[in-house]
Amino acid sequence: MSRGLKTTIAILSMLVVFGLITLPSLRHAVQRISATQRTEEQARRDVMQVPVSTPTDVRVKAQMYWLSTASPVSLEATTIELPLSADPGERSKQLLVALIANAPSASQRTLPPDALLLAFYLQPDGTGIADFSDALSAETPSGIQSEQLAVDSIARTLGANVNKIRQLKILIHGQETDTLAGHLDLSGLFPVSSPSAAAASDSSAPDAPVTTGAVQMTTTMPVPAPLAPMK
C-alpha cells in the first residue's frame, strides 16, 4: 500500500471519528435552532393575529367545532366562554381567531396553528367572506376529508354563534382559489345554518333530541356528507 493511500485512509478515519463525536452536538444544535425558530414564529403570529376587542364584548358560551375526541372523521361541538361582540362581523372575527388559537389539543385541530385570519367581511345579503393567510392552504392536510372538515368547522362555528350569516366564502390572502389544499372546491359559497334554523330543523324532526344550546357542553357531530359549495 502506497504512503499516499495510507495517508488518505488515515485522514478519512479521523474525519469519521470526528463526525461520530460531534454528531450528537450538531443534532442538539439543530434542535435548538428549530425550537428557536418555532418560538420566533409563534411570537410573530401573536403579533400579527391581534386579538379582536370591541366595546360591546360580553363573555358568553360559544359553541366551537373541532375534531371529535372519539372519531377523527367527525366534528365535536364544544362550549367555551369567549368575549364576543354584539356586532356580527366583529363577532365572526373573534370566533375564527378562537377556532385557530383555542383548540383543546393538537389532535382536535381543524385549522393549522400557523393560519391567520386576515379579514372578515359580512355583506348585507348574509354572505360572510373569511380571508385567511397562505398557511391555511399550505398546511391543511391534503385530502377531501381533511379539507372538508376544516371548512365545516368554520361554517358550523359561525352558524352556531352568529345569526346574520347565511353563506360563506373563503379567500386565501385576498384571492379566490380553486381548492383548499388540492381537493375541496373553494370557488363557490358554503351554506351556513343559523342557530334559529338549526333549532327549527331539530324541532320538526320526530325523534330529534332536545338540546339547550350553550348549556349542552359537548355534542358529537359526524360528517357523512360534505357541505357542497353553492355555485
Secondary structure, DSSP 8 states (H G I E B T S, - for coil): --HHHHHHHHHHHHHHHHHHHHHHHHHHHHHHHHHHHHHHHHHHHHHHS-----TT-EEEEEEEEEE-SS-TTEEEEEEEEEEE-SSHHHHHHHHHHHHHHT-SSGGG-SS-TT--EEEEEE-TTSEEEEEE-HHHHHHS-SSHHHHHHHHHHHHHHHHHH-SS--EEEEEETTB--SBSSSSSB-SSBEE---HHHHHHHHHHSTT-----GGG--EEEEE-SS----B-
